[in-house]
C-alpha cells in the first residue's frame, strides 16, 4: 500500500537539525553542530555553533592550474559534506609551528571553514558581523585546520567566523618568469570574494567583515589594508604580531632563479611544474635554512618568500601605502606580545655570557648610537640576562618597532594599540603565539599547557576575547584610540591596564 503521509519523517527532521545545510554559489554544503563553552568558565555552554569545514572556494591548484592565479570553484551536484577540514597547503610537520596546526593531505587546498550560530540567511534584518582569519607560519607553514582557530565561541557571541587556506612557500609566493606573482595573495583575495558572495547564506553580513590574523597572518591583513585592489573586501582589520614581508621584486626574482638553478630547470611554469611538490619543498627548505649566521641580517631582510612588491597587486611597500592614506578609513587594532622571540634565545645564555653587551647588540642590528638609550629603557629585561635581552631585541626589531611606525604612518586614521604582557606559566614571559587562544577563547583546546602553562587565567581570556568581539561587531575594542599626544595602549596582564606610551622601551630603535 502506498504511503500517503506527507508529514516529515522524524529521522529526517533530526538529521536536518543535526546536519544544517547551506546553499552557496557553487552548491549545497552540509555542516555539523559543535558545542560552545560558557562565558568565563571554559565548560560547555548552552549555545551551539554550526561548523562547515573544507568548502572549496577555488579549483585545486594542480596540473595546468599549478602556479597560476586561483580559479573560482565550479558548481557541484548534490550535497558537499563539510564535516572535516579540507586539504592544507602545509605538508607534513614543518617543525616550526607553536600552534597545533595539522597538515591534511590532498589536492584541493584552497578552501574555507565557516563557523556560525545562524546557518541561514536572515529573513529581514542584516546579518551578523563576520571575522575572516588568516593563519600564520612565516608564509611557508601553518594551516587553518587547528582547534585553536575554531570559531565556536565567536559564534556564541554573535560573530560568524571564516578561516581560510592559501598556498605557501614557493608555490604561493615564489617568482616564476611566466607565472602570476603573489599567488598566495591572490588566494586571500579570492577567499574574501567568496565571503562577500556567500557569507549572507550563513547568517553573516558582507558589509561588516573584519580581517584578522597572527604573525604572517597579521602581516597578511596589513598587506591587504595597504592594497588598493582589496579595499572593497573588508571593513576593519585586527593584526596580532603582524610580520610584514614586502619582499622586493628584485629579491624575489633572485631567489626564484636560485631555486630553479638548484633544481636544474628553467624558471618557468612548465619546467617547475614537471617537478614533484616534495622536490621543490626540499630545495626551498635548503635555501631558506638559518645557519646561525648574522641574526641582525635575518631580522632586517626577513625571508625571501612572502608578499612581494610586484607593481601589480602590491604597488609599493605597505608603509608607503599607509602614508598615502590607503586604508585610512578602516579601523585597525594591532599589537604584539612583549617577548615574541625570546624562546629563540632562551637556551643561549651560557654561550652569550662572555659576549660583550655592545657586541651582542651590534650582532642583532642595534645601531651604536641607540644602544645606551635602549639599555636604559630595558633595564628590567637586561637584569634577567643576555639571553632575555637578545630575545627582547629580536622582538622589538621584528614586531614592536613596526607597530610604532605603522601608527605614525596612518596619522589620524582610527587605530588602537595593545601589548600582551601576561607571562606564560611555561616560559615566564609572553612569547610568540601565546595570545591566540586568548583571542579565540579556546583554553580547552589541545597543546595549551606547553605554550601557556597549567593554569592560564580565564578572566584574561574573557577580556581579550570580549574586546575582539566588540571590535568585530562595532569597530571599537573598548579603550582609547592611539594618538601622538597620549600614545595610549591597552596592556593585557593580570590585571590589565591602559598605559600612556606603553611602547616607550622601543623608541630608541626608531
FITORTOR-506329 format. One line per 5 residues: for each residue x, y, z of N, C-alpha, C. Coordinates in steps of 0.2 Angstrom, whole numbers. Layout:
BEGIN
X/Y/Z/X/Y/Z/X/Y/Z  ...
***
This chain:
BEGIN
4/-6/0/0/0/0/4/6/0  3/11/-4/7/17/-5/6/22/2  12/24/4/12/29/10/10/36/8  4/38/10/2/45/8/3/50/14  6/48/19/8/53/25/13/58/22
11/64/22/16/69/20/19/73/26  18/70/32/22/73/37/30/72/37  34/76/38/41/75/38/43/69/43  47/64/40/50/59/44/54/61/50  53/58/56/56/61/62/64/60/61
66/55/58/73/54/57/76/60/53  72/61/47/74/66/43/75/73/46  70/75/51/70/81/54/76/81/59  77/76/62/83/76/67/90/77/63  90/73/57/96/74/53/97/81/50
91/85/49/92/92/46/94/96/52  92/95/58/94/99/64/101/98/65  103/91/65/110/90/67/115/91/62  113/91/56/117/92/50/114/98/46  115/104/48/112/110/44/115/111/37
111/113/33/113/113/26/113/121/24  118/123/19/118/130/17/119/129/9  116/133/5/117/133/-2/122/139/-3  128/138/-6/132/143/-8/132/144/-15  136/148/-18/135/150/-25/138/144/-29
141/139/-26/144/133/-30/140/127/-29  136/127/-23/132/121/-22/130/120/-15  127/115/-13/124/114/-6/130/111/-2  131/113/5/136/111/9/132/109/16  134/103/19/131/101/25/136/101/30
135/104/36/139/105/41/137/101/47  140/103/53/139/99/59/139/104/65  135/103/70/134/107/76/140/105/81  143/110/84/148/110/89/146/113/95  148/111/101/147/114/107/151/120/108
148/125/111/152/131/113/154/130/121  158/135/123/159/135/131/156/141/134  154/140/140/150/145/143/155/151/145  153/157/144/157/163/145/160/163/152  167/163/153/170/164/159/171/158/163
170/152/159/170/146/163/175/140/160  175/140/153/179/135/150/175/129/149  169/128/152/164/122/152/159/123/147  156/118/145/151/118/140/145/123/141  144/126/135/139/131/136/132/129/133
127/133/133/120/131/131/119/132/123  123/137/120/123/138/113/127/134/109  126/133/103/130/129/99/132/133/92  137/130/89/140/133/83/140/128/78  137/130/72/137/126/66/144/127/62
147/121/61/154/121/58/153/118/51  155/122/46/156/120/39/163/120/37  166/114/36/173/113/35/175/111/28  181/114/26/184/112/20/180/114/13  176/119/13/172/121/7/177/124/2
178/121/-4/182/124/-9/180/131/-11  184/136/-11/182/142/-15/186/143/-21  190/138/-23/194/138/-29/195/131/-31  197/130/-38/199/123/-40/206/122/-37  207/115/-37/213/113/-34/219/115/-38
224/118/-35/229/121/-39/235/116/-41  233/112/-45/237/106/-48/236/106/-55  241/102/-58/241/101/-66/242/108/-69  238/109/-74/238/116/-78/237/122/-73  234/121/-68/232/126/-63/238/128/-58
243/123/-58/248/124/-53/252/131/-55  254/135/-50/257/141/-51/253/146/-55  247/145/-55/243/150/-59/239/154/-54  235/159/-56/230/163/-51/225/158/-50  222/159/-44/216/154/-42/210/155/-46
207/149/-48/201/149/-52/195/147/-48  190/151/-48/184/150/-44/181/143/-45  179/140/-39/177/133/-39/170/133/-44  170/128/-48/165/127/-52/159/123/-48  153/124/-50/147/122/-46/147/114/-46
145/111/-40/145/104/-40/137/102/-39  136/95/-40/130/92/-39/129/89/-33  123/89/-30/122/85/-24/124/90/-18  125/86/-12/127/90/-6/135/88/-4  138/93/-3/145/93/-1/146/92/6
148/86/9/149/85/16/155/89/19  153/94/23/158/98/26/159/97/33  161/91/35/161/88/42/169/88/44  173/89/39/181/88/41/185/93/37  190/95/40/194/100/37/197/98/30
197/102/25/200/101/19/207/100/19  210/98/13/217/98/12/221/105/14  227/104/16/231/110/18/237/111/13  239/117/12/245/118/8/251/116/12  251/116/19/256/113/23/257/106/22
263/103/21/264/96/20/268/94/26  266/88/29/270/85/34/271/90/40  276/89/44/277/93/50/283/97/49  281/104/48/287/109/46/291/110/52  289/108/58/294/108/64/295/115/67
290/120/65/291/127/67/285/130/71  279/127/70/273/130/72/272/128/80  271/134/83/270/133/91/262/132/92  258/133/87/251/132/87/250/125/84  245/121/87/244/114/84/240/115/77
244/115/72/241/116/65/242/110/61  238/105/61/239/99/57/239/100/50  243/95/46/243/95/39/238/90/37  234/92/32/229/87/29/231/86/22  232/79/20/234/78/13/228/79/8
230/80/2/225/81/-3/227/87/-8  223/87/-13/225/92/-19/221/99/-18  215/98/-15/210/104/-15/212/109/-9  217/112/-10/220/115/-4/217/122/-3  213/125/-8/210/132/-7/203/131/-5
203/131/2/196/130/5/195/135/11  189/135/13/187/139/19/183/135/24  184/137/30/180/134/35/175/140/38  169/138/39/164/143/42/161/141/48  161/145/53/158/144/60/152/149/61
146/147/62/141/152/63/136/149/68  133/154/71/127/152/76/121/152/72  121/154/66/114/155/62/115/153/55  115/146/54/117/144/47/111/145/42  109/151/42/104/153/37/104/160/36
102/162/30/101/169/28/96/173/32  97/178/35/92/182/39/86/184/35  80/183/38/74/184/34/73/192/32  75/196/37/74/203/36/80/207/38  82/207/44/87/211/47/94/209/44
98/214/45/105/212/42/108/207/46  113/204/43/116/198/46/121/200/51  124/195/54/129/195/59/136/198/57  140/201/61/147/203/59/151/197/58  156/198/54/160/192/51/167/194/53
171/188/55/178/188/56/181/183/51  186/186/47/189/181/42/197/181/45  199/175/46/205/174/49/210/171/44  216/174/44/222/171/40/227/169/45  229/162/44/234/159/49/241/162/47
245/161/52/252/162/52/256/156/50  263/157/51/268/152/49/273/154/44  275/161/44/280/163/41/279/163/33  273/162/31/271/162/24/274/155/20  277/151/24/279/144/22/276/138/26
273/140/31/270/134/35/263/137/38  260/132/42/254/134/46/248/131/42  242/131/45/236/128/42/230/131/46  224/131/43/218/133/46/215/127/50  218/121/49/215/115/52/217/114/60
216/119/63/218/119/70/212/121/75  212/117/80/206/118/85/207/125/89  213/128/88/214/134/91/210/140/87  209/138/81/205/143/76/198/141/76  195/137/80/188/135/80/184/141/82
180/144/78/176/150/79/170/149/83  170/143/87/163/142/91/162/147/96  167/150/99/165/155/104/164/162/102  166/163/96/164/169/92/157/168/90  155/162/88/148/160/87/143/162/93
146/159/98/142/160/105/141/168/106  145/172/104/145/179/105/142/183/99  139/179/94/136/183/89/140/185/83  146/181/81/150/183/76/151/177/72  150/178/65/152/172/60/159/172/59
163/167/59/170/166/58/171/162/52  176/165/48/178/161/42/186/160/42  189/154/42/196/153/42/198/151/35  203/153/32/205/152/25/212/148/24  212/144/19/218/141/17/221/144/11
228/144/10/231/148/5/237/144/3  240/145/-3/246/142/-5/252/145/-1  257/141/1/263/143/5/269/143/1  274/146/4/281/145/1/282/147/-6  286/143/-10/287/144/-17/281/144/-21
276/139/-19/270/138/-23/266/145/-23  266/148/-17/262/153/-16/265/160/-17  272/160/-16/275/167/-17/281/167/-21  284/162/-24/290/162/-27/289/165/-34  295/168/-36/295/171/-43/296/166/-48
292/166/-54/292/162/-59/291/166/-65  296/166/-70/296/171/-76/289/171/-79  285/166/-80/279/166/-84/273/165/-80  274/166/-73/268/164/-69/266/171/-65  259/171/-64/257/177/-60/261/178/-53
262/184/-51/265/185/-45/260/184/-39  263/184/-33/259/184/-27/253/179/-27  254/173/-29/249/168/-29/245/167/-23  249/167/-17/246/167/-11/241/173/-9  243/179/-11/239/185/-10/233/184/-14
234/182/-20/228/181/-25/223/176/-22  226/171/-18/221/166/-14/217/170/-9  221/174/-5/217/178/0/211/182/-3  213/185/-9/208/190/-12/202/186/-14  203/180/-17/198/176/-20/194/173/-14
197/171/-8/193/169/-2/189/174/0  191/181/0/187/186/3/182/188/-2  183/187/-9/177/187/-13/172/182/-12  174/176/-10/170/171/-9/165/173/-3  169/176/2/165/178/8/160/183/6
162/188/2/157/193/0/151/190/-3  152/185/-7/146/182/-11/142/177/-7  145/174/-2/142/168/1/140/169/8  143/174/12/143/174/19/136/175/22  132/179/18/125/180/20/121/174/20
122/169/16/119/162/17/120/159/23  126/161/27/127/158/33/125/162/39  122/167/37/119/172/43/124/178/44  129/179/40/134/184/40/132/190/36  135/196/38/134/202/34/140/204/30
140/204/24/146/205/20/148/213/20  144/217/23/145/224/24/149/225/31  150/220/35/154/220/41/158/215/42  164/215/38/169/210/38/175/213/41  178/209/46/184/211/49/189/206/47
195/208/44/200/203/43/205/203/49  207/197/51/212/196/56/217/191/55  223/191/58/227/186/58/233/187/63  237/182/63/243/182/68/249/180/65  255/184/67/261/183/64/261/184/56
263/179/52/262/180/45/255/182/43  250/179/47/243/181/45/242/188/47  245/191/53/244/198/55/248/202/50  253/200/47/256/204/41/252/203/35  249/198/34/244/197/28/239/202/28
235/203/34/230/208/34/232/215/34  239/216/36/241/223/35/243/224/27  245/219/24/246/220/17/240/221/13  235/218/15/228/219/12/226/226/13  227/228/20/225/235/21/228/240/17
234/239/15/238/244/11/237/243/3  232/238/1/231/237/-6/225/240/-9  226/244/-14/220/247/-17/215/242/-19  217/236/-22/213/232/-25/209/227/-20  211/228/-14/207/224/-8/202/228/-4
202/234/-5/198/239/-1/191/237/0  188/235/-6/181/233/-6/179/227/-2  184/223/0/183/216/3/182/216/10  183/221/14/183/221/21/182/228/24  181/228/30/179/235/33/183/236/39
187/232/42/191/233/48/196/228/48  202/229/52/207/225/52/210/224/60  212/217/61/214/216/68/221/212/67  226/215/68/233/212/67/236/210/73  238/204/74/241/201/80/248/199/78
253/202/81/260/201/80/261/201/72  259/206/69/260/206/62/267/206/59  269/202/55/275/202/52/275/203/44  276/210/42/275/212/35/281/209/32  280/207/25/285/204/21/288/210/17
284/212/12/286/217/7/292/216/4  293/209/1/299/207/-2/299/211/-9  305/214/-10/306/217/-16/306/213/-22  304/216/-28/304/212/-34/310/209/-36  316/213/-35/322/210/-36/324/204/-32
323/205/-26/325/199/-21/321/193/-23  314/194/-24/310/188/-26/313/185/-32  314/189/-37/317/186/-43/324/182/-42  328/185/-38/334/182/-37/333/175/-34  329/175/-29/328/168/-25/325/163/-30
320/166/-34/317/161/-39/322/158/-44  326/162/-46/331/160/-51/336/155/-47  338/157/-41/342/152/-37/339/146/-36  333/145/-34/330/139/-33/329/135/-39  327/138/-45/327/135/-51/334/132/-53
339/136/-52/346/133/-54/348/127/-50  346/127/-43/347/122/-39/343/116/-41  338/117/-44/333/111/-46/336/109/-53  340/113/-56/342/111/-63/337/112/-68  332/117/-68/327/118/-73/327/125/-74
323/127/-80/322/134/-81/317/137/-76  317/143/-75/312/146/-70/305/147/-74  302/142/-76/296/143/-80/291/138/-77  284/140/-78/279/136/-76/280/128/-78  281/128/-84/281/121/-87/287/117/-84
293/120/-83/299/116/-80/298/115/-73  296/120/-69/295/119/-62/289/114/-61  284/115/-65/278/110/-64/279/103/-66  285/102/-69/286/95/-70/289/91/-64  291/95/-59/294/93/-53/289/91/-48
290/86/-44/286/85/-38/286/90/-33  280/91/-30/280/96/-24/285/94/-19  286/88/-17/291/86/-12/298/89/-14  300/88/-21/307/90/-23/308/98/-22  303/102/-24/303/109/-23/303/111/-16
299/108/-12/300/109/-4/306/107/-2  309/102/-4/316/100/-1/321/106/-3  321/108/-9/326/114/-10/324/120/-7  318/122/-7/315/128/-3/318/128/4  317/122/7/320/122/14/327/123/15
331/120/10/338/121/10/340/128/9  337/131/5/339/138/3/336/143/8  332/141/12/329/146/17/331/144/24  335/139/25/338/137/32/342/142/35  341/143/41/345/148/45/351/144/48
357/146/46/363/143/48/367/145/54  363/150/58/367/153/64/371/159/62  370/162/56/374/167/54/372/174/57  372/179/54/370/186/56/363/186/57  361/186/64/353/186/65/351/193/64
355/198/64/353/205/63/351/206/55  354/202/51/353/202/44/346/199/42  345/193/46/338/190/45/333/194/47  334/198/53/328/202/56/327/208/51  333/211/48/332/216/44/329/215/37
330/209/34/328/207/27/322/202/27  322/198/33/317/193/33/318/187/28  313/183/26/314/178/22/312/180/15  314/177/9/313/179/3/306/177/0  302/173/4/296/171/1/290/174/6
286/178/2/281/182/6/278/187/1  273/190/3/270/196/-2/275/200/-5  275/201/-11/281/204/-15/278/211/-18  282/216/-18/280/222/-21/281/221/-28  276/219/-32/276/217/-39/274/223/-44
272/228/-41/269/233/-46/262/232/-49  259/226/-47/253/224/-50/248/224/-44  248/219/-40/244/219/-34/246/223/-29  253/223/-27/256/227/-22/260/232/-25  258/238/-25/261/243/-29/267/246/-26
267/246/-20/273/249/-16/273/246/-9  279/247/-5/279/244/1/273/247/5  271/242/10/265/244/13/265/250/18  270/252/21/271/258/25/270/264/21  272/264/14/272/269/10/264/270/8
261/265/7/254/265/5/250/268/11  252/267/17/248/270/23/249/277/23  255/279/22/257/286/21/253/290/16  251/286/11/247/289/6/240/289/7  238/286/13/231/286/15/227/280/13
230/275/10/227/269/8/224/265/15  218/264/15/215/260/21/214/265/27  215/271/26/214/276/32/207/276/35  202/274/31/195/274/33/193/268/37  198/263/37/196/257/41/199/257/48
195/255/53/198/254/59/203/248/60  208/249/64/213/245/64/215/244/72  216/237/74/219/236/80/225/232/79  231/234/82/237/230/81/241/230/88  245/225/88/249/224/94/253/218/94
257/216/99/261/211/100/262/209/107  265/203/108/267/201/114/274/204/116  275/204/123/281/208/125/288/204/123  288/198/122/294/194/121/292/189/115  291/191/109/289/186/104/294/181/103
300/183/102/305/178/100/310/177/106  309/178/112/313/176/117/315/169/118  310/165/115/311/157/115/317/155/111  318/159/106/324/158/101/331/159/104  331/163/110/337/164/113/338/161/120
332/158/122/331/156/129/337/151/132  339/147/127/344/142/129/351/144/128  352/151/126/359/153/123/362/157/129  360/157/135/363/161/140/370/160/141  372/153/142/379/152/143/383/154/137
381/153/131/385/155/125/386/162/125  381/166/127/381/173/127/385/177/133  386/173/138/389/176/144/395/180/143  400/177/139/406/180/138/406/186/132  400/186/129/400/191/123/398/198/126
403/203/125/401/210/127/394/212/125  391/216/129/384/218/128/384/222/121  388/227/120/388/231/114/389/226/108  394/221/108/395/217/103/388/213/101  385/211/106/379/207/106/373/211/102
373/217/105/368/222/102/369/223/94  376/224/93/378/225/86/376/220/82  377/213/84/376/207/80/368/207/79  364/210/83/357/210/82/354/216/79  359/220/76/357/226/72/355/232/76
357/233/82/355/239/86/361/244/84  359/250/81/364/255/80/368/257/86  375/258/85/379/260/91/376/266/95  374/271/91/371/277/94/365/276/98  361/270/97/355/269/101/356/264/107
362/261/107/362/256/112/362/259/120  365/264/121/364/266/128/357/268/130  353/271/126/346/273/127/342/267/128  343/262/123/340/256/123/341/252/129  347/251/132/348/248/138/345/251/144
345/257/144/342/261/150/335/260/150  331/260/144/324/259/144/322/252/145  327/247/144/325/240/145/329/237/151  331/241/156/335/239/162/332/233/165  325/232/166/322/226/169/324/220/165
324/220/158/325/214/154/332/213/155  337/218/154/344/217/154/346/213/161  342/215/166/344/212/173/343/204/173  339/202/168/337/195/168/342/191/163  347/194/161/352/190/157/352/192/150
358/190/147/359/192/140/354/188/135  353/182/137/348/178/133/341/182/132  339/184/138/332/188/138/333/195/134  339/198/135/340/204/132/340/203/124  343/198/122/343/197/115/336/195/112
333/191/116/326/190/114/321/196/113  322/200/118/318/207/118/320/211/112  327/211/110/329/215/104/326/212/98  326/205/97/323/202/91/316/204/91  312/204/97/305/205/97/304/212/95
308/217/97/307/224/96/308/225/89  314/223/86/316/224/79/311/221/74  308/215/75/304/212/71/297/214/71  294/216/77/287/217/78/286/224/81  289/225/87/286/231/91/288/238/88
294/238/85/296/245/81/291/246/75  289/241/72/284/241/66/278/244/68  275/242/74/269/245/77/269/253/78  275/255/80/275/262/81/276/266/74  279/263/70/280/266/63/273/266/59
269/260/60/263/260/57/258/265/59  257/266/66/253/271/69/255/278/67  261/279/66/264/286/64/262/286/56  263/281/52/261/282/45/254/283/44  249/280/48/242/281/47/239/287/50
244/291/54/241/298/56/235/297/60  230/301/58/224/301/62/219/296/60  221/291/56/216/285/55/214/282/61  208/279/62/206/276/68/210/269/70  215/270/75/220/265/76/220/264/84
220/257/86/220/255/93/226/251/94  230/252/99/236/248/100/236/244/107  239/238/107/239/234/113/246/231/114  247/229/120/253/224/122/250/219/125  252/213/124/251/207/128/257/205/132
256/206/139/261/206/143/261/200/148  255/196/148/255/191/153/260/186/152  264/184/157/269/179/156/267/172/156  269/168/151/267/161/151/269/157/157  265/153/160/267/149/165/272/144/164
274/143/157/279/138/155/286/142/154  285/148/151/292/151/149/293/157/154  288/160/157/290/165/161/290/172/158  288/172/151/287/178/148/282/177/142  280/183/139/274/182/134/277/181/128
277/175/125/280/173/119/276/173/113  279/172/107/275/172/101/269/166/101  264/168/99/258/164/98/254/163/105  256/166/111/253/165/117/246/168/117  245/173/114/239/177/114/233/174/110
235/170/105/230/167/100/224/163/104  225/159/109/220/156/112/216/161/117  219/166/119/215/171/122/210/175/117  213/176/111/208/179/106/202/175/104  204/168/103/198/164/101/194/161/107
196/162/113/193/159/119/193/152/119  199/149/118/199/141/117/204/138/122  204/140/128/208/137/133/207/129/134  201/127/131/200/120/131/203/116/125  207/120/121/210/117/115/216/112/117
218/109/112/224/104/113/231/108/114  236/105/116/243/108/117/243/115/120  239/116/125/239/123/128/244/123/133  245/118/137/250/119/143/257/120/140  259/117/135/266/118/133/268/125/131
263/129/129/264/136/127/262/141/133  256/139/136/254/144/141/255/142/149  257/136/150/257/133/157/251/130/159  251/128/165/245/124/168/239/128/169  239/134/171/233/137/173/232/144/170
232/145/164/231/152/161/225/155/163  224/161/164/219/165/168/213/166/163  207/162/164/201/163/160/199/170/160  200/174/166/197/181/166/201/185/161  207/184/160/211/187/155/208/185/148
207/179/147/204/176/141/198/180/139  193/180/144/187/184/143/188/191/141  193/194/144/194/201/142/197/202/135  201/198/133/204/199/126/199/197/121  195/192/122/190/189/118/185/194/117
182/197/123/177/202/123/179/208/119  185/210/119/187/216/115/187/215/108  189/209/106/189/206/99/182/206/97  177/204/100/170/204/98/168/211/98  169/215/102/167/222/102/170/225/96
176/224/94/179/227/88/176/225/82  175/218/81/172/215/75/165/217/74  161/218/80/154/220/80/153/227/79  157/231/82/156/239/82/162/243/80  168/240/78/173/244/76/177/248/82
176/246/88/179/249/94/181/244/99  187/242/101/188/237/106/187/239/113  186/245/114/184/247/121/189/251/125  195/253/122/200/258/125/201/263/121  205/268/123/206/274/119/210/273/113
208/277/108/212/276/101/219/279/103  224/276/99/231/279/99/232/285/96  235/290/99/236/297/96/243/299/99  246/303/95/253/305/97/254/309/103  248/311/106/249/315/112/249/310/118
244/306/119/244/301/125/248/295/123  248/293/117/251/286/115/248/280/119  241/281/121/238/276/125/238/269/122  240/264/125/239/257/123/236/253/129  232/247/127/230/243/132/235/238/133
237/237/139/242/232/141/238/226/145  238/220/141/234/214/144/239/210/149  237/210/155/240/207/160/235/205/166  238/203/171/233/202/177/236/206/183  233/212/184/227/215/180/229/219/174
225/219/169/226/224/163/225/231/165  228/235/160/228/242/161/228/246/155  226/252/155/228/257/149/234/261/151  239/261/147/245/264/149/247/269/144  249/275/146/252/280/141/259/278/139
260/279/133/267/277/130/269/270/132  265/266/131/266/259/133/272/256/129  274/258/123/279/256/120/286/260/120  286/264/126/292/268/127/298/265/126  299/259/129/305/255/129/308/253/122
304/254/117/306/253/110/308/259/106  307/265/109/308/271/105/315/272/103  320/270/107/327/271/105/329/268/98  325/263/96/326/259/90/323/263/84  319/268/85/316/271/79/321/275/75
***
